Each structure stands twice: as structure tokens, then as C-alpha cells.
């Protein structure tokens, strides 16, 4: 048995994903949080108001290399006063490839990703990305974890990450989730989920719509 899906390959020369758990320093994540990927997809259709609150996806991510450069920022002092520009190390990833699998409204997402309403950005506002969607058939059998981001209850392989899974529109509330990710590509076979033709795991993540954070889900 198989299931029709839309597989989206998103590439960018450079991307960086700041870990929000470290507000006073630049700590980089090895992969984008689900909330970041959801925001990029929402931009393609013109905003969250055009996205079903039950919207979800599966994802995998890989990068060819990592490094550190230096950028300047202006931290805010008390009372919101601006301060002098301050240099800070910024971790970044080079040659990134994000794969997203969508199982619902595939035709709608295919059209949106071919002609996005807003430019696609993977991470920071200056990190533009390119998306290439295609229809695929997924096997209704589990696959190998590889570079997939999966909920912690699915696998313990790789690094355990605490990531934003949904952020309210006013950014006042964040729903967090615990996920496992192996940047080297885990060879562990998962016990649940779908799989691609070449055996890669496709595991749906929890909903990323901002209303999920507003509800405190």
C-alpha cells in the first residue's frame, strides 16, 4: 500500500538557526525548528490565515558543512535604548537541503510552492531559499531515520533537541516540543511512520499553526 504525498526539496547556500533557549548568545541549531519550517511554508501561500490549523508535515534536513563568522548587532539596554554595534560569532550551515513531505492539500501546496506569494526564507530574513515540489508515493511502512527530525518518543538516536513547534502570531506564546535529530544520518529503523521509495523515514510532526500556541496545546 502507498500514499500520495508532495515532497518539497528546499535548498539554500547558507542558513543559520539560532537556539532561542540562549537569549544572550548566538548558539546555533543543527536543523531548523518545525515552527521555522511552518513559517516558510505559510509565506508561500500568503500567510497563516490561508493555512488549515490542522496543517502538519514531516521533515528531514542535512548540511554539507558548518562554520562560524562574525556579525554585528545592537543589543537593547534598559528602557529599550539602543547601544553601540557589538560583534558576535554566528554559527552557520553551508549547502543546506531541507526535505518536507505534505500529505494533505497537495495540489494547493504544489501551486503555492511553484509560485510563492512571499519570498521563501530558511531561517534569517536574508537567507533566501529555493523550493522544488514533486508528487511522490510513500510506502505505508516505517523507514530508516536518516536525517529526519522525529519526536523523541519515536527514536532516541542522535541529539535530543527542545525546539519551538508553534509560535503565536503576536509572538507572546511558544509551544515547545522534544525531538531527536542525527546530523550524520542515523541508520536506526523506526517502528512507525511512512517511508520513501529509497527507505527514508517520513514521520509526521505535531501541528505548527500559531493557534496551537495560542491555545496552549
MIMINU-393320 format. One record per residue: x, y, z of N, C-alpha, C, O, CB in turn; residue in three letters. Coordinates in steps of 0.001 Angstrom, whole numbers, padded with zeros to 6 digits, always signed. Glycine has a CB too. Layout:
BEGIN
XYZXYZXYZXYZXYZALA/...
This chain:
BEGIN
+000839-001189+000000+000000+000000+000000+000878+001244+000000+001963+001252+000582-000951+000003+001216UNK/+000394+002300-000663+001151+003548-000710+000215+004720-000517-001005+004592-000616+001915+003684-002039UNK/+000809+005854-000242+000035+007069-000012+000642+008197-000823+001854+008409-000801-000009+007435+001496UNK/-000214+008922-001542+000235+010045-002360+000652+011205-001469-000022+011502-000482-000871+010487-003339UNK/+001755+011862-001807+002255+012974-000995+002986+013955-001891+003319+013651-003037+003189+012469+000140UNK/+003225+015128-001349+004042+016133-002023+005383+016208-001294+005436+016466-000091+003325+017538-002052UNK/+006453+015978-002035+007799+016078-001477+008425+017382-001960+008519+017630-003163+008678+014847-001886UNK/+008847+018205-001018+009398+019521-001332+010869+019549-000929+011205+019336+000236+008602+020652-000609UNK/+011732+019809-001888+013161+019940-001610+013512+021415-001595+013366+022106-002603+014020+019173-002660UNK/+013975+021896-000451+014313+023308-000267+015830+023413-000096+016407+022765+000778+013556+023924+000972UNK/+016464+024221-000924+017915+024375-000851+018285+025844-000654+017572+026746-001092+018585+023819-002124UNK/+019411+026057+000012+019941+027399+000229+021449+027288+000392+021930+026310+000965+019286+028080+001477UNK/+022209+028270-000097+023662+028195+000059+024107+028305+001504+025048+027628+001919+024320+029276-000745UNK/+023428+029166+002287+023798+029386+003688+022524+029558+004511+021556+030164+004052+024733+030636+003837UNK/+022534+029024+005722+021416+029221+006646+021938+029106+008068+022940+028438+008321+020273+028188+006388UNK/+021257+029757+008985+021596+029621+010405+020312+029659+011213+019374+030387+010888+022578+030744+010868UNK/+020287+028862+012272+019093+028739+013098+019513+028942+014556+020141+028079+015170+018391+027345+012890UNK/+019154+030079+015073+019557+030446+016428+018707+029706+017455+017485+029630+017323+019443+031966+016635UNK/+019350+029173+018459+018651+028467+019532+018044+029490+020489+018787+030189+021178+019614+027504+020289UNK/+016713+029597+020553+016086+030623+021401+016225+030354+022896+015870+031212+023705+014628+030736+021060UNK/+016728+029197+023277+016930+028898+024687+018148+029632+025256+018368+029633+026468+017088+027399+024882UNK/+018939+030256+024373+020124+031003+024800+019985+032451+024322+020564+032820+023301+021440+030349+024240UNK/+019225+033274+025050+018904+034621+024562+020090+035581+024530+020057+036570+023798+017832+035211+025411UNK/+021138+035310+025311+022227+036282+025410+023460+035886+024608+024489+036556+024696+022610+036468+026850UNK/+023377+034820+023835+024495+034432+022988+023977+033712+021761+022843+033234+021739+025488+033547+023756UNK/+024812+033638+020743+024423+033016+019489+024817+031543+019506+025963+031195+019218+025071+033744+018291UNK/+023870+030691+019841+024065+029246+019802+023265+028712+018628+022057+028934+018548+023633+028562+021148UNK/+023921+028013+017723+023250+027543+016527+022635+026168+016698+023166+025324+017421+024206+027525+015385UNK/+021509+025947+016027+020867+024636+015985+021357+023865+014765+021711+024479+013758+019323+024778+015958UNK/+021387+022536+014829+021834+021744+013681+020781+021587+012593+021073+021076+011511+022260+020391+014146UNK/+019555+022025+012877+018462+021923+011904+017419+022972+012243+017407+023476+013365+017831+020492+011898UNK/+016551+023312+011318+015511+024313+011617+014422+023738+012516+014068+022569+012368+014885+024836+010317UNK/+013878+024529+013448+012733+024082+014247+011502+023925+013362+011406+024576+012322+012444+025077+015395UNK/+010558+023071+013756+009314+022935+012985+008595+024266+012792+008018+024494+011728+008384+021956+013673UNK/+008612+025153+013790+007942+026443+013655+008561+027275+012543+007851+028002+011848+007998+027208+014971UNK/+009872+027180+012365+010558+027910+011291+010133+027392+009925+009861+028175+009016+012083+027794+011447UNK/+010078+026081+009784+009671+025485+008506+008207+025819+008216+007851+026117+007076+009881+023944+008525UNK/+007363+025770+009244+005966+026127+009046+005796+027557+008590+004968+027837+007723+005194+025909+010309UNK/+006573+028476+009163+006506+029871+008746+006909+030070+007306+006307+030876+006596+007372+030711+009623UNK/+007938+029334+006857+008355+029433+005466+007250+028946+004537+006990+029563+003503+009636+028632+005234UNK/+006603+027847+004897+005525+027322+004063+004323+028264+004058+003677+028450+003026+005104+025933+004552UNK/+004026+028857+005216+002908+029808+005271+003168+031005+004372+002233+031542+003779+002670+030279+006712UNK/+004422+031434+004257+004756+032550+003375+004433+032220+001926+004054+033095+001149+006232+032914+003511UNK/+004587+030951+001572+004329+030552+000177+002876+030752-000218+002589+031081-001369+004713+029095-000033UNK/+001939+030556+000735+000519+030709+000415-000019+032085+000781-001195+032366+000553-000287+029648+001127UNK/+000825+032951+001347+000396+034315+001628+000057+034608+003070-000494+035671+003356-000762+034626+000810UNK/+000360+033714+003991+000114+033988+005403-000613+032864+006100-001225+032004+005466-000669+035250+005550UNK/-000535+032886+007441-001141+031823+008232-002662+031779+008099-003261+030727+008319-000766+031990+009678UNK/-003296+032891+007746-004752+032894+007623-005220+032015+006469-006410+031723+006355-005262+034317+007430UNK/-004297+031596+005620-004633+030717+004499-004195+029269+004730-004173+028460+003803-003994+031242+003229UNK/-003852+028961+005969-003368+027627+006313-004327+026976+007304-004735+027601+008282-001935+027694+006903UNK/-004682+025732+007050-005556+024970+007949-004870+024808+009309-003696+024440+009357-005905+023573+007338UNK/-005581+025077+010421-004978+024915+011750-004466+023497+012014-003587+023306+012855-005986+025285+012811UNK/-005007+022504+011305-004565+021123+011485-003367+020774+010591-002950+019617+010534-005718+020171+011197UNK/-002828+021756+009909-001715+021546+008987-000498+020967+009700-000090+021455+010754-001344+022857+008304UNK/+000077+019918+009107+001291+019309+009642+002145+018760+008508+001706+018701+007359+000945+018193+010644UNK/+003357+018363+008839+004274+017855+007814+005334+016979+008469+005456+016927+009693+004939+019023+007033UNK/+006093+016295+007627+007287+015562+008051+008486+016259+007426+008352+016907+006389+007222+014037+007632UNK/+009660+016134+008046+010814+016843+007508+012120+016105+007784+012244+015340+008741+010880+018240+008090UNK/+013083+016365+006910+014458+015896+007080+015371+017040+006663+014982+017890+005863+014745+014587+006236UNK/+016579+017062+007202+017481+018183+006934+018925+017705+006946+019312+016847+007739+017280+019309+007971UNK/+019714+018287+006041+021140+017986+006034+021911+019204+005544+021382+020033+004804+021441+016753+005148UNK/+023165+019298+005966+024050+020388+005543+025400+019791+005174+025841+018808+005769+024205+021473+006667UNK/+026048+020396+004187+027346+019892+003744+028466+020253+004711+029424+019494+004857+027668+020432+002366UNK/+028357+021402+005372+029414+021842+006283+028854+022888+007224+027748+023391+007029+030631+022404+005502UNK/+029634+023211+008254+029259+024251+009206+030460+025145+009458+031599+024768+009182+028739+023637+010533UNK/+030196+026317+009979+031287+027246+010258+030811+028349+011182+029674+028344+011654+031842+027841+008957UNK/+031707+029296+011431+031391+030444+012287+031907+031705+011614+033069+031765+011213+032012+030282+013715UNK/+031051+032709+011488+031500+034007+011012+031174+035045+012084+030697+034697+013164+030832+034373+009643UNK/+031425+036284+011794+031198+037355+012765+030216+038354+012175+030363+038773+011028+032534+038057+013156UNK/+029215+038734+012960+028282+039758+012536+028099+040753+013675+028405+040451+014829+026926+039138+012111UNK/+027610+041916+013350+027376+042929+014376+025887+043028+014679+025049+042820+013801+027927+044300+013930UNK/+025572+043342+015910+024192+043544+016305+024153+044668+017331+025178+045053+017892+023568+042234+016874UNK/+022954+045184+017566+022790+046279+018529+021874+045806+019657+020651+045846+019525+022207+047564+017837UNK/+022466+045358+020764+021627+044913+021891+020865+046081+022495+021331+047220+022467+022486+044233+022973UNK/+019694+045790+023040+018881+046817+023685+019256+046925+025161+019409+045919+025854+017372+046502+023529UNK/+019399+048148+025620+019654+048388+027032+018320+048568+027746+017263+048447+027126+020569+049632+027234UNK/+018360+048852+029023+017132+049065+029778+016347+050241+029201+016916+051245+028772+017449+049309+031262UNK/+015037+050086+029203+014200+051131+028653+014137+051108+027141+013543+051999+026534+014686+052454+029109UNK/+014748+050089+026514+014717+049991+025063+015719+050851+024348+015653+050991+023126+013390+050330+024584UNK/+016666+051442+025090+017680+052279+024442+018614+051438+023584+019006+050332+023958+018487+053055+025491UNK/+018956+051984+022435+019906+051303+021562+021327+051518+022066+021626+052543+022679+019768+051801+020110UNK/+022182+050571+021810+023573+050652+022226+024469+050610+020999+023983+050544+019870+023928+049509+023201UNK/+025755+050649+021218+026705+050590+020111+026709+049202+019468+026414+048199+020117+028115+050954+020599UNK/+027051+049170+018175+027150+047896+017465+028200+047012+018134+029299+047458+018465+027501+048123+015972UNK/+027830+045750+018322+028690+044803+019024+028953+043596+018136+028002+043015+017614+028052+044365+020362UNK/+030216+043192+017943+030492+041997+017149+030177+040725+017926+030348+040673+019145+031948+041986+016700UNK/+029720+039707+017217+029402+038429+017864+029599+037300+016862+029272+037438+015683+027943+038426+018416UNK/+030138+036179+017341+030264+035000+016488+028877+034461+016140+027980+034438+016983+031115+033907+017186UNK/+028713+034031+014894+027440+033444+014467+027706+032097+013799+028338+032053+012743+026680+034400+013497UNK/+027242+031011+014387+027351+029703+013718+026440+029679+012483+025342+030235+012500+026974+028541+014700UNK/+026908+029035+011429+026088+028914+010226+026298+027551+009589+027269+026851+009876+026420+030034+009222UNK/+025366+027194+008719+025426+025935+007965+025526+026267+006489+024901+027212+006006+024176+025033+008250UNK/+026315+025483+005782+026556+025751+004358+026050+024578+003523+026160+023419+003924+028069+026001+004085UNK/+025489+024905+002344+024997+023867+001449+023872+023061+002076+023971+021840+002198+026125+022946+001050UNK/+022800+023741+002475+021730+023062+003212+020644+022539+002273+020383+023096+001207+021113+024011+004241UNK/+020030+021455+002712+018912+020855+001971+017861+020387+002955+018109+019510+003783+019391+019672+001080UNK/+016698+020976+002855+015552+020613+003681+014549+019871+002808+014217+020321+001711+014903+021873+004339UNK/+014071+018739+003298+013026+017999+002593+011776+017982+003463+011828+017619+004638+013490+016545+002252UNK/+010661+018374+002877+009384+018420+003590+008389+017540+002849+008309+017578+001621+008850+019887+003714UNK/+007637+016754+003594+006585+015933+002998+005233+016418+003502+005010+016522+004708+006790+014427+003332UNK/+004335+016714+002569+002980+017171+002871+002003+016111+002400+002109+015614+001279+002678+018546+002200UNK/+001049+015763+003256+000120+014682+002932-001291+015168+002628-002102+014410+002097+000072+013704+004064UNK/-001592+016411+002953-002933+016954+002717-002841+018191+001823-001844+018912+001841-003631+017304+004061UNK/-003911+018427+001031-003992+019597+000142-002746+019707-000745-002197+020794-000924-004163+020890+000972UNK/-002314+018590-001287-001049+018554-002042-001094+019445-003277-000106+020110-003590-000724+017123-002459UNK/-002215+019470-003980-002319+020316-005170-002169+021789-004809-001483+022539-005504-003658+020081-005878UNK/-002813+022200-003719-002721+023583-003258-001273+023944-002950-000794+024997-003371-003602+023800-002017UNK/-000577+023085-002223+000806+023383-001850+001738+023339-003057+002706+024096-003127+001288+022401-000788UNK/+001446+022456-003999+002269+022391-005210+002202+023719-005958+003233+024258-006361+001806+021230-006127UNK/+000989+024250-006146+000838+025517-006848+001516+026655-006080+002174+027510-006673-000648+025832-007062UNK/+001348+026655-004757+001917+027732-003944+003439+027718-003976+004068+028774-004046+001431+027621-002505UNK/+004030+026543-003925+005483+026458-003889+006114+026673-005263+007291+027020-005357+005904+025118-003340UNK/+005345+026473-006315+005834+026814-007657+005835+028323-007875+006702+028865-008562+004974+026131-008731UNK/+004836+029003-007270+004722+030460-007389+004386+031042-006019+003242+031433-005790+003636+030860-008444UNK/+005344+031109-005110+005070+031576-003746+004643+033041-003715+005119+033859-004503+006302+031386-002870UNK/+003735+033355-002791+003266+034730-002622+004389+035615-002091+004609+036719-002589+002055+034776-001673UNK/+005094+035123-001081+006215+035838-000481+007500+035042-000707+007454+033818-000834+005974+036077+001037UNK/+008643+035725-000760+009909+035007-000950+010129+033978+000159+009802+034225+001320+011087+035998-000990UNK/+010679+032838-000205+010950+031790+000771+012282+032063+001456+013301+032286+000803+010957+030397+000099UNK/+012252+032040+002788+013454+032302+003584+013617+031180+004590+012679+030834+005308+013376+033685+004302UNK/+014801+030621+004637+015067+029500+005525+015904+029999+006688+017131+030057+006605+015784+028340+004776UNK/+015224+030364+007788+015938+030912+008931+015863+032429+008939+014779+033002+009051+017393+030456+008922UNK/+017018+033081+008818+017059+034541+008885+016469+035167+007618+016364+034515+006578+018504+035025+009090UNK/+016086+036440+007725+015389+037115+006636+016236+037233+005373+015686+037325+004275+014955+038485+007081UNK/+017564+037234+005504+018416+037367+004326+018793+036024+003697+019441+035999+002651+019667+038116+004692UNK/+018397+034909+004318+018768+033590+003798+017672+033065+002877+016830+032268+003290+019022+032593+004956UNK/+017691+033518+001631+016683+033112+000656+016882+031653+000253+018004+031148+000229+016738+034019-000585UNK/+015777+030992-000059+015819+029574-000403+015006+029317-001671+014193+030143-002087+015285+028713+000766UNK/+015245+028166-002267+014528+027732-003468+013830+026421-003157+014436+025519-002579+015494+027577-004690UNK/+012551+026304-003539+011775+025095-003291+011432+024404-004609+011055+025045-005590+010492+025429-002508UNK/+011573+023078-004603+011231+022267-005782+010267+021167-005342+010694+020170-004761+012520+021653-006453UNK/+008967+021339-005616+007990+020325-005206+007794+019250-006272+007928+019513-007467+006654+020984-004893UNK/+007477+018045-005826+007128+016961-006757+006237+015966-006031+006334+015800-004816+008411+016252-007318UNK/+005375+015312-006786+004483+014317-006219+005204+012975-006122+005918+012566-007037+003199+014188-007064UNK/+004997+012297-004980+005629+011001-004759+004620+010067-004113+003571+010497-003632+006902+011138-003877UNK/+004952+008789-004110+004169+007787-003397+004991+007298-002212+006130+006863-002376+003769+006600-004335UNK/+004411+007370-001024+005082+006920+000188+004541+005562+000603+003333+005324+000572+004905+007942+001325UNK/+005446+004679+000991+005034+003358+001461+004489+003469+002876+005008+004231+003692+006215+002358+001411UNK/+003454+002716+003158+002856+002753+004493+003566+001775+005425+002937+001011+006157+001351+002426+004422UNK/+004883+001824+005373+005736+001037+006258+006834+001955+006796+007242+002880+006094+006347-000206+005510UNK/+007327+001731+008021+008369+002589+008585+009667+002495+007805+009922+001511+007111+008618+002227+010032UNK/+010488+003538+007930+011767+003575+007232+012924+003803+008195+012773+003698+009412+011755+004660+006171UNK/+014082+004117+007621+015291+004399+008385+015328+005877+008741+015013+006726+007907+016558+003995+007592UNK/+015708+006188+009964+015649+007561+010443+016450+008531+009579+015939+009591+009217+016145+007624+011856UNK/+017685+008196+009246+018499+009067+008411+018636+010457+009003+019039+010607+010156+017910+009159+007028UNK/+018295+011494+008204+018388+012887+008640+017025+013462+009030+016854+014680+009082+019007+013735+007539UNK/+016066+012589+009301+014725+013057+009661+014706+013633+011069+015408+013155+011960+013712+011915+009549UNK/+013894+014665+011258+013596+015172+012595+012362+014426+013075+011320+014457+012421+013371+016743+012602UNK/+012479+013749+014228+011371+012914+014694+011078+013217+016157+011981+013629+016886+011695+011412+014505UNK/+009847+013026+016605+009519+013210+018020+010349+012269+018890+010689+011164+018467+008015+012973+018264UNK/+010669+012705+020094+011543+011917+020958+010971+010545+021288+011734+009615+021549+011810+012666+022232UNK/+009657+010396+021285+009066+009108+021614+009201+008101+020469+008952+006909+020650+007605+009289+021972UNK/+009600+008594+019275+009767+007718+018117+011158+007113+018080+011326+005952+017709+009499+008482+016829UNK/+012165+007907+018468+013549+007446+018391+014399+008185+019407+014122+009333+019756+014116+007641+016974UNK/+015448+007501+019879+016406+008123+020792+017742+008358+020096+018702+008790+020734+016604+007251+022041UNK/+017817+008078+018792+019072+008225+018054+019359+009692+017759+018446+010459+017456+019024+007423+016746UNK/+020631+010081+017848+021022+011442+017544+020979+012331+018771+021138+011862+019898+020136+012006+016471UNK/+020762+013623+018544+020749+014623+019612+019315+014965+019999+018464+015188+019138+021504+015896+019176UNK/+019063+015003+021297+017744+015410+021781+017673+016933+021775+018503+017594+022398+017465+014844+023211UNK/+016693+017491+021080+016557+018938+020929+015207+019402+021460+014185+018745+021263+016722+019349+019455UNK/+015225+020535+022130+013988+021198+022559+013763+022363+021608+014516+023336+021625+014066+021687+024069UNK/+012718+022265+020770+012533+023214+019679+011134+023821+019696+010186+023182+020152+012789+022535+018343UNK/+010999+025055+019199+009662+025650+019049+008881+024904+017968+009360+024750+016845+009766+027166+018696UNK/+007693+024447+018305+006860+023775+017304+005726+024672+016819+005166+024440+015747+006287+022484+017876UNK/+005387+025690+017599+004377+026665+017165+004589+027954+017939+004907+027927+019128+002923+026121+017379UNK/+004411+029096+017256+004586+030413+017870+003350+031248+017549+002941+031334+016391+005899+031119+017358UNK/+002760+031858+018562+001555+032658+018347+001861+033852+017450+003007+034289+017350+000975+033135+019692UNK/+000836+034369+016805+001026+035460+015854+001626+036700+016506+002390+037425+015869-000293+035814+015204UNK/+001287+036953+017773+001862+038105+018459+003201+037781+019114+003795+038628+019782+000896+038619+019501UNK/+003678+036534+018916+004962+036045+019422+005034+036048+020947+006122+035985+021518+006088+036885+018862UNK/+003880+036121+021604+003849+036144+023066+003902+034740+023657+004305+034569+024808+002597+036861+023553UNK/+003496+033727+022877+003468+032369+023388+004158+031426+022415+004039+031566+021197+002028+031920+023643UNK/+004873+030471+022969+005571+029462+022172+005233+028078+022707+005288+027842+023914+007108+029697+022192UNK/+004888+027175+021816+004734+025783+022218+006013+025049+021848+006497+025153+020720+003482+025124+021543UNK/+006552+024310+022798+007815+023615+022609+007575+022121+022438+006604+021568+022953+008756+023876+023791UNK/+008473+021486+021709+008430+020043+021539+009819+019460+021671+010812+020162+021479+007823+019673+020189UNK/+009896+018179+021998+011180+017482+022120+011343+016550+020924+010472+015732+020628+011268+016683+023467UNK/+012479+016693+020246+012732+015959+019010+014131+015365+019030+015007+015823+019762+012556+016873+017788UNK/+014323+014343+018218+015646+013759+018027+016085+013988+016587+015305+013835+015647+015645+012241+018370UNK/+017355+014360+016439+017913+014620+015112+019367+014167+015083+020138+014471+015993+017799+016128+014742UNK/+019739+013438+014030+021109+012970+013859+021689+013611+012602+021318+013248+011485+021167+011412+013772UNK/+022599+014565+012787+023175+015279+011647+024007+014380+010757+024221+014703+009588+024019+016424+012128UNK/+024485+013254+011281+025292+012333+010482+024435+011319+009736+024931+010615+008856+026284+011610+011368UNK/+023155+011240+010082+022260+010298+009424+022201+008965+010155+023060+008107+009954+022695+010080+007993UNK/+021198+008790+010997+021058+007560+011772+020626+006397+010882+019814+006568+009973+020050+007759+012908UNK/+021165+005235+011148+020778+004029+010411+019707+003231+011155+019355+002124+010746+022003+003147+010163UNK/+019192+003796+012248+018165+003097+013022+016868+002979+012226+016440+003923+011562+017906+003827+014349UNK/+016255+001805+012307+014951+001582+011700+013871+001984+012699+013897+001553+013852+014782+000099+011261UNK/+012926+002805+012260+011865+003273+013142+010723+002264+013190+010583+001423+012302+011349+004642+012684UNK/+009918+002360+014228+008821+001413+014412+007497+001925+013868+006526+001172+013793+008669+001088+015867UNK/+007446+003208+013485+006199+003773+012979+006499+004828+011927+007643+005251+011761+005364+004376+014128UNK/+005450+005252+011213+005616+006259+010172+005551+005670+008775+005287+004480+008599+006923+006975+010353UNK/+005793+006515+007788+005829+006125+006385+007271+006089+005914+008188+006338+006696+004993+007093+005516UNK/+007478+005780+004640+008840+005765+004102+008830+006084+002617+007835+005864+001926+009506+004403+004346UNK/+009953+006605+002136+010119+006918+000722+010504+005661-000052+010701+004589+000522+011181+008019+000528UNK/+010606+005822-001356+010973+004689-002209+012337+004112-001843+012566+002909-001971+010972+005113-003668UNK/+013253+004990-001382+014588+004514-001014+014721+004234+000482+015836+004098+000985+015630+005530-001434UNK/+013604+004147+001196+013623+003689+002579+013806+004750+003638+013979+004414+004809+014672+002718+002732UNK/+013776+006037+003268+013910+007099+004268+012616+007254+005057+011521+007147+004504+014289+008434+003597UNK/+012755+007507+006355+011582+007648+007217+010855+008958+006952+011483+009991+006716+011988+007567+008686UNK/+009546+008908+006991+008681+010084+006893+007743+010037+008085+006794+009253+008109+007884+010123+005527UNK/+008014+010891+009086+007249+010879+010333+006583+012232+010514+007262+013253+010623+008158+010543+011551UNK/+005264+012245+010546+004529+013498+010715+004802+014103+012086+004820+013402+013097+003023+013269+010528UNK/+005015+015431+012102+005212+016165+013342+003894+016799+013776+002933+016838+013007+006309+017242+013175UNK/+003856+017288+014996+002636+017925+015500+002366+019223+014753+003263+019779+014119+002748+018196+017014UNK/+001114+019711+014829+000705+020891+014089+001532+022115+014489+001890+022293+015653-000776+021161+014313UNK/+001823+022949+013491+002678+024116+013722+001923+025439+013612+002526+026506+013732+003824+024111+012740UNK/+000616+025381+013387-000141+026625+013212-000087+027468+014480-000142+026911+015576-001604+026322+012839UNK/+000021+028812+014368+000094+029680+015550-001032+029490+016551-000840+029726+017744+000108+031094+015119UNK/-002205+029069+016089-003320+028872+017016-003009+027773+018027-003573+027774+019122-004600+028530+016246UNK/-002130+026842+017688-001769+025777+018626-001007+026355+019819-001153+025870+020941-000918+024694+017919UNK/-000205+027379+019585+000497+028028+020687-000451+028894+021492-000343+028964+022716+001660+028867+020165UNK/-001377+029553+020818-002349+030421+021500-003274+029623+022390-003732+030108+023425-003168+031208+020486UNK/-003550+028375+021975-004427+027528+022754-003707+026914+023943-004334+026350+024840-005006+026444+021884UNK/-002364+027031+023941-001587+026408+024994-001524+024905+024861-001306+024191+025840-002150+026767+026322UNK/-001723+024408+023598-001744+022960+023378-000372+022362+023581-000199+021151+023438-002250+022633+021978UNK/
